[in-house]
Amino acid sequence: MSSHNHPYGKSENVLGFGEDSKVFIKEEPLKDMFLHPDVKHRKIVAFSIIGAYRKGKSFFLDYCLRYLYAHYPSINYPNNPVSNPTNWMGEEDEPLKGFSWRSGSDRDTTGIVMWNDIFLHTVERTGEKIALVVMDTQGLFDNQSSPMDNSKIFALGTLISSIQVLNLSGVIQEDQLQYLQFATEFAKFAASSSQGSNGKCFQNLMFLIRDWENPDDFACGIDGGKNYLENFLEVRSEQKPELKSVREFIHNSFDELSCSLLPHPGKIVTGVKKYKNLMYDGSHSGMDEDFKDELIILIDHLLNPERLVFKKYNGCNVKGFEYHEYVEHYFKLFQSDELPQAQTIFDATVEKQMTILVNLCFNNYKETVYKNRDALNNQSNIVILHDGCKNKALLMFNEAKKMGNNSHEVKFKKILETEIDKLYEEWGNQTIESINKIADEVEKTRVAIEEKQRLEREQLESEKKAVERLIEIEKLKAEKELEQARFVKEMEIAQLKWESEQKRAATEKQLELERMKHEKEIQHQMFIAEQEMSKLKLESENNRLAAEKIMEMKKYKVEKELEHQKFMREVQVKESNQKLEQERLIAENAQKYALLQLQNKAELEKYKKDEENAKMRLQIEKERLKLLEMENERDAEIRRKLDLQKKVKELEDDKCVIS
């Protein structure tokens, strides 16, 4: 069984059946949904499903909810990001949430249930604002529902839906078409009585055939369903007259007829005995793949933003606040023990449509009068304004498309005129003295405003000059500080360069002293070697050759040592030069970085000063614009009064011409 714990909405049982098939209505949820600020002025799309009990209507609607939350924001989830609408089926093992459902033979839905989170959409191409409501219905044809209950549900579902899905199992039965009899009779009566509309009474009807077992005759899906429905609703010569008649009026009652053939969803979904212990939670991992594929195509076909169908009465789109009045009115009509006749429902629909039209025209008169009456300056102009606004409201009534016949139009036009004249008695009794009093007060107010504006302009001009002087002083101060800081940094950089040069000269001198020391040591060693050679010459001839060899070895060793010392000295000199160069580069970079920091700091301070100055200039400009706006409003008020006086004079002239 599905969970009721949906994060954004819940099902509301707005209409149900009590004992002896008594209908009860819950009015508060209807008001909360259709008089919501984000819904009441949007055009309504009403999506519903109806049909035999325990055939998966609520299960189907819960997958429709998944699609809708993936494609549309709603009144409870207005910031829905709609980030991945292609993956709207969700995870394979995600439990189903939304309308209550369960597999098995006991029904779960009673009466008419609406999802209280209404979906919102704006058509990019036209800018039309749409509100979409989803409805579920009581399971029909069970042992708890009377034929009267079934007829009421079918009739109500047809009256309040713009997209109605008729959920059937296996095939369409002839006796199931009898429940469309109300729709055909209503359409028949409306066709003979309505004026100003060429459209059909109802919008879209889809026959949804579940567990289709004849794919060889007609393929599963929408195309196969189209062929099957055309074949079933075809009028043939051998048919009985009543069968021909119902087929003809079904075609004449709905703007669009369609059909979809769905295969069996799988044994896990339907709760076959072998799988009952699995506690199926609605996740699509338990569906057969062919059923899942067709389900995805079908739901996109019904609820795609490009295919949404508005609810209409007499060919006119219905907004949220109007739809609320129609639904509540229809529900109350069906509270009687008997099924209302089609003519009764049609008359009630005419009454409701006319009442809504009268209210719109009356409000138009009221708004126009209250918008312009403050500018009136004499009693005759009051009468002229009343006559002009009344004629405009009556013209609006005459040009609107209306249901019903001429007697309905005459009756409600008289009601409109009575309401307008009644309101005129309330506001039209103003005297010329009160009008003049208002004019004096307006003039005093205007003079006071002008004086106040003059003083404010003078004050603002003085403040503006003071601010400009302050800005100039701050600018000079900032430039002076920047110049001082730059001079200090240049001195610091010169000092660093001098210290670096002194250090390098000292290092070179030290290296020169070490080189001279090494040369002296080498000369000393050479002198000792020569002395030893002289000494060896005095030794015996026997030792001469050995001594010469030893001397040569010592000489070679000394030369090698001298070469090594010379190489090491060159390496030390090179390393010292590299170290000095690195220190010089580091010192230069530090100097550059310090100077750059100082410049950045000075520029930042200058930017802050400029920003503060800009804010002050902006404030001054705002005050100037405010004064200018007040002057424009005053001029506009004067022009509006002049235009109204001119318009009143034109109306008076027209009235004279008519007379």
Salt bridges, closest charged atoms under 4 A:
GLU12 OE2 - LYS10 NZ 3.81
GLU27 OE2 - LYS332 NZ 3.65
ASP108 OD1 - ARG102 NH1 2.88
GLU128 OE2 - LYS43 NZ 2.63
ASP142 OD2 - ARG107 NH1 2.95
GLU174 OE2 - ARG247 NH2 2.51
GLU234 OE1 - ARG236 NH2 3.48
GLU256 OE2 - ARG307 NH2 3.42
GLU289 OE2 - LYS292 NZ 3.46
GLU325 OE1 - LYS352 NZ 3.55
GLU328 OE2 - HIS324 NE2 3.54
ASP337 OD1 - LYS22 NZ 2.77
GLU351 OE2 - LYS411 NZ 3.25
ASP387 OD2 - LYS655 NZ 3.54
GLU409 OE2 - LYS402 NZ 3.92
ASP421 OD1 - HIS386 NE2 3.88
ASP421 OD1 - LYS390 NZ 3.06
GLU443 OE2 - ARG446 NH2 2.31
GLU450 OE2 - ARG446 NH1 2.49
GLU450 OE2 - ARG634 NH1 2.71
GLU451 OE2 - ARG454 NH2 2.59
GLU458 OE2 - ARG454 NH1 2.70
GLU474 OE1 - LYS609 NZ 2.98
GLU483 OE1 - ARG486 NH1 3.02
GLU492 OE1 - LYS489 NZ 3.21
GLU501 OE2 - ARG504 NH2 2.32
GLU508 OE2 - ARG504 NH1 2.56
GLU512 OE2 - ARG515 NH2 2.14
GLU519 OE2 - ARG515 NH1 2.52
GLU521 OE1 - HIS518 ND1 3.86
GLU532 OE1 - LYS554 NZ 3.33
GLU541 OE2 - ARG544 NE 2.26
GLU548 OE2 - ARG544 NH1 2.89
GLU581 OE2 - ARG584 NH2 2.21
GLU583 OE1 - LYS503 NZ 3.39
GLU588 OE2 - ARG584 NH1 2.53
ASP610 OD2 - LYS606 NZ 3.31
GLU621 OE2 - ARG624 NH2 2.26
GLU631 OE2 - ARG457 NH1 2.62
ASP635 OD1 - ARG634 NH2 3.26
GLU637 OE2 - ARG640 NH2 3.08
ASP653 OD2 - LYS649 NZ 3.60
